[in-house]
Amino acid sequence: MSWVSTSPLQLIERETVVSRAPLCPEIQLHLVTHTCRLWRATDRDLEALELADPFWAFAWAGGQAIARYLLDHPEEVRGRKVFDFAAGGGIQGIAAALAGASCVAANDLDPIALHAASMNADLNGVHLDLAGGDLVGDPLAEFEVVLAGDAFYGSEAPAVLKWLCRLAKAGKRVLLADAGRGFIETEGLLGLAQFETPTDEDSDGTRLRPTWVYTPNP
Ligand SMILES: C[S@@+](CC[C@H](N)C(=O)[O-])C[C@H]1O[C@@H](n2cnc3c(N)ncnc32)[C@H](O)[C@@H]1O
């Protein structure tokens, strides 16, 4: 079958399988697994599909860790307004909604990620408000809890962490997760939980990634 560019919804339906993230079997997601041809897609294939790297199609270690933490500690979000930064497929936001958040906004730069997050929310019988664009630096005035799972990559990572620390100082509960990727300094953060997260995100077979859920020190 050749790659045919199509609507985001059709693409997600056609190129993913509905699976469960290993750390959060309660949650179903449209994921690219080793049985999917997107798993082996080359840059040229992605170009033919006019698709950026499909980060939304994987259950990243950080997202799984925050989701597990919220399912185990629903009091963190129950009745509160939650903002899911760099949501990807929305696993953390979906967990927040399942844990009783009053509303959850999923934010991502990639418009396809927002489609995936919305479709994944439907699979789990919850709703996510969708927020596109780069909101790093925004005071997020209407939100009480901010989630950031596996959101620290490249030269932007320290600025993202600074922003999250400012939000925490302003009184928001900030939960972030890092799987030791090395882009942020974690010494000043308070560790809330650690997981050995099964993940196949690196396309080189399933393995366990030690992953911490942190909150900025007050
Ligand atoms: C590794 S994925 C993690 C997705 C999800 N948080 C998880 O753990 O499964 C990183 C995501 O961050 C998004 N992203 C990167 N920079 C961003 C920014 N400045 N604002 C919003 N999203 C961003 C990417 O599009 C991508 O979906």
The ligand as an SDF file (V2000), in Angstrom:
LIG
                    3D

 27 29  0  0  0  0  0  0  0  0999 V2000
    8.1840   13.3830   23.5750 C   0  0  0  0  0  0  0  0  0  0  0  0
    6.6100   14.0230   23.2290 S   0  0  0  0  0  0  0  0  0  0  0  0
    5.7780   13.7740   24.7820 C   0  0  0  0  0  0  0  0  0  0  0  0
    4.2850   13.7070   24.6450 C   0  0  0  0  0  0  0  0  0  0  0  0
    3.5340   13.4190   25.9660 C   0  0  0  0  0  0  0  0  0  0  0  0
    3.7520   14.4690   26.9300 N   0  0  0  0  0  0  0  0  0  0  0  0
    3.9090   12.0800   26.5360 C   0  0  0  0  0  0  0  0  0  0  0  0
    4.6880   12.0390   27.5050 O   0  0  0  0  0  0  0  0  0  0  0  0
    3.4340   11.0520   26.0060 O   0  0  0  0  0  0  0  0  0  0  0  0
    6.9100   15.8020   23.2620 C   0  0  0  0  0  0  0  0  0  0  0  0
    5.7340   16.6290   22.7350 C   0  0  0  0  0  0  0  0  0  0  0  0
    6.0140   17.9940   23.0020 O   0  0  0  0  0  0  0  0  0  0  0  0
    5.4680   18.7830   21.9600 C   0  0  0  0  0  0  0  0  0  0  0  0
    6.0900   20.1170   22.0770 N   0  0  0  0  0  0  0  0  0  0  0  0
    7.4000   20.4380   21.9120 C   0  0  0  0  0  0  0  0  0  0  0  0
    7.5980   21.7470   22.1710 N   0  0  0  0  0  0  0  0  0  0  0  0
    6.3890   22.2630   22.5350 C   0  0  0  0  0  0  0  0  0  0  0  0
    5.9220   23.5660   22.9310 C   0  0  0  0  0  0  0  0  0  0  0  0
    6.7550   24.6200   23.0200 N   0  0  0  0  0  0  0  0  0  0  0  0
    4.6110   23.7270   23.2140 N   0  0  0  0  0  0  0  0  0  0  0  0
    3.7410   22.6790   23.1230 C   0  0  0  0  0  0  0  0  0  0  0  0
    4.1260   21.4220   22.7470 N   0  0  0  0  0  0  0  0  0  0  0  0
    5.4220   21.2150   22.4570 C   0  0  0  0  0  0  0  0  0  0  0  0
    5.7900   17.9710   20.7150 C   0  0  0  0  0  0  0  0  0  0  0  0
    4.9790   18.3300   19.6130 O   0  0  0  0  0  0  0  0  0  0  0  0
    5.5150   16.5410   21.2220 C   0  0  0  0  0  0  0  0  0  0  0  0
    4.1750   16.1600   20.9860 O   0  0  0  0  0  0  0  0  0  0  0  0
  1  2  1  0
  2  3  1  0
  2 10  1  0
  3  4  1  0
  4  5  1  0
  5  6  1  0
  5  7  1  0
  7  8  2  0
  7  9  1  0
 10 11  1  0
 11 12  1  0
 11 26  1  0
 12 13  1  0
 13 14  1  0
 13 24  1  0
 14 15  1  0
 14 23  1  0
 15 16  2  0
 16 17  1  0
 17 18  1  0
 17 23  2  0
 18 19  1  0
 18 20  2  0
 20 21  1  0
 21 22  2  0
 22 23  1  0
 24 25  1  0
 24 26  1  0
 26 27  1  0
M  CHG  2   2   1   9  -1
M  END
$$$$
